[in-house]
Structures are given as structure tokens and as C-alpha cells.
Amino acid sequence: MDLRAQYLSIKEEIDKAIFEVIEDSAFIGGKYVEAFESTFAEMYGVKYCVSTANGTDSLYIIMRMLGIGLGDEVITAANSWISSSETITQAGASPVFVDISPDYFTIDVSKIEEKITNRTKAIIPVHLYGQVCDMEHVMAIANKYNLSVIEDCAQSHFSEYKGLRAGTIGTAGSFSFYPGKNLGAYGDAGCIITNDRQLAEKCRMFARHGALKKHQHKMEGINSRMDALQASILLSKLPYIDKWTEARIAHADAYNNLLARVDEITLPKVLPETKHTFHIYAILAKKRDLLSRYLAQNGIKTGIHYPTALPNLEAYAYLKHRPSDFPIATANQGRILSLPIYPELSSNEIKFVCEKVREFYEIVDK
Ligand SMILES: *Cc1c(COP(=O)(O)O)cnc(C)c1O
């Protein structure tokens, strides 16, 4: 990605947004944060948006306010950023991992039920790379076992599932506005969306030291606030988000066309009836490490999301899983590769990347 390219494309508005906050010197709370919350809630068609300091806090706050804690289990996907599981532990509960689907990189819904016990309290489907999970199945299982569903939307701003926005289908949606996300602040920021009034109020209170009114602490909470500079920057970016999302989708299409005949790679599939917003364009590649090195030598930066599946991380050695317990997530560790994708990417740059991918396999396959 190229964060500077996006800044330069809307420099005047961003500079103005920043200077307004400094002029007003309303740095925490106040009109910019309120405006962001109401605008975001309106765009999502939900009743409540609670801003937070980051997307990790959002997940943690939701779990705590749903009463999830010691002795409880929460199910999540074996491949994600560690926030999806570390917040379960933070809340006092135990993370239970489910392998990912071979086609879509998201939680394999056919393997959720076998992991449910009488301690299971919630499922965290992670809409990884911008792809929405199979939410119909997730919700059916959640309803059958009376579980909460916390959608991790950190990588899926404005993604859709059967016409519904990701984040509006479960109990609550958790967002991150980390600079590199599809909607990024200039620092850390996040939010929670929900239609549940009680949950929204609790989350807001907990994130503000347990007080909705100054000095009236009804409980102990934490300090998790979006600052006004971030809110103002995000507000000035919101009018562009549709355009940026469409550009990502067009770039993914271009990659799909130009790479269609390269047998050594598998292109990302899109779950039917969903809008994949391509936070990440991940392919499965033979000789992945050599390919990524070849691309780097040609000035093309790639990434791996993620090099180690969550249950295989040292952090989870205590769970005593074997890599073979999560065959797809484990196999993907050695073959996933994220190609450059961001709205400002040009079609010539995409062509260049694809040429170099083809060239690599012509060389190594000889
Ligand atoms: C980025 C991310 C988070 C955490 O967001 P932060 O704002 O960085 O705390 C959570 N889940 C996933 C899947 C992410 O990609």
C-alpha cells in the first residue's frame, strides 16, 4: 500500500480537518467524535456507533460488556491477526480455534459445531481480507446454541453479505481504523456498531472509565477513546470510501484477468452473493518465498497475512494444538502471498506486477 498517495490525493481536506481540531482545541470527545459516530452509524444503517481507541479494544470491550469472562469459551478463526484471539484471553475466556475454509480464507462454518461446548458463549467470525464469512451459517449455529456473534470487521469496511453490510448481521461489529485498513486514521482508532441499545450504552460507559457523565462512575472501566484528530480525519475520508472500495474491486478484477492463466497460482475466490472489498488480494502461490523474493528484486513489495496461523504461534503453545489440527490454515502459511492493492494503484503497475509473476514461473519452471 501507499498511504502517502492517498494523503496527497486529498491533502487540502485532510490538512483542513487537522487544523480545525487544533484551532478548536477540542482534542478528546466533542463535536468531531460525535459527528464521526453519527455519520458512521448512518452510513451503516445501525442505531449505535461507539468510537474506541483501536480495533483490538473494540473486540475486548464488546466481550466484556456481553459478560464473557472466566470459564467461558469463544470460537474464532485459525487464521487472523492476533487481536481476534488475544482479546478473548484478555476478557478472561479461552480462545477456541476453527480451521479456515479451503476456498475463502475465512472460518470453515462446517467445523464450528464440533467445537461448541456448554461453555461456549460467542463466535467471532473474522471477515478476513475484505471477504465476508458465510454469515447465514454462522447465525444459524449461533441461534441454535444461543451464542453472541461479534463480527471482526477490521479488514472489511463496507463489505456486504446478501445485501447486508458486514458488522450489522451479528450482535455487534468491531472496526479498526489503523492507518493501513481500508478506512484508515493517522494513528490508532476503532469503533463498535450495534443495534442493541443496552450493549451500546454499556460499551460506551466501559470505554470511558465507567462514566457516561463526568465523575459519575457506575463501574470501573478502561480508557479507550478515539481522539478528535482521528475523528476529523476519518470524517473527511468517508465521502471517498465508496470510490476507494470500487477501485480495490477493479484492481482485484484486473489481477484476476491478468493472472488467470498462470497455473502455479490460485486466485482468490469470492463467496457468492457477497461484496468482497479486497483489503488484501491474497493468492496461493507455488514456490511462494522465491516468488516474493523475485518480486522484491523488481521493486514489488508483497506481504504474508499471516506467516503463522494463530494456533501455531508460540503464544498458543499452551493449548497443545498440532499443526495438523488446522490443515488448511497450516498449509496456507507456506503458500499465501498478498500482492500490492490500494485504491491509488495504477493499471500499469498491476500489469507490471503480473508480468513479473509470469516471468518468475517461466524462469523457475525451465
Ligand atoms: C487490524 C486488525 C485488528 C485490530 O485492530 P487495531 O486497530 O490494530 O487494534 C483486529 N482484527 C483484525 C482481523 C485486524 O486485521
The ligand as a Gaussian input file, in Angstrom:
#p B3LYP/6-31G(d) Opt

LIG

0 1
 C       -6.165000      -4.796000      12.444000
 C       -6.983000      -5.890000      12.986000
 C       -7.484000      -5.872000      14.296000
 C       -7.049000      -4.884000      15.338000
 O       -7.172000      -3.584000      15.051000
 P       -6.224000      -2.488000      15.764000
 O       -6.930000      -1.218000      15.478000
 O       -4.885000      -2.580000      15.128000
 O       -6.177000      -2.795000      17.208000
 C       -8.359000      -6.875000      14.696000
 N       -8.685000      -7.861000      13.860000
 C       -8.194000      -7.945000      12.601000
 C       -8.628000      -9.076000      11.734000
 C       -7.317000      -6.969000      12.131000
 O       -6.832000      -7.068000      10.892000

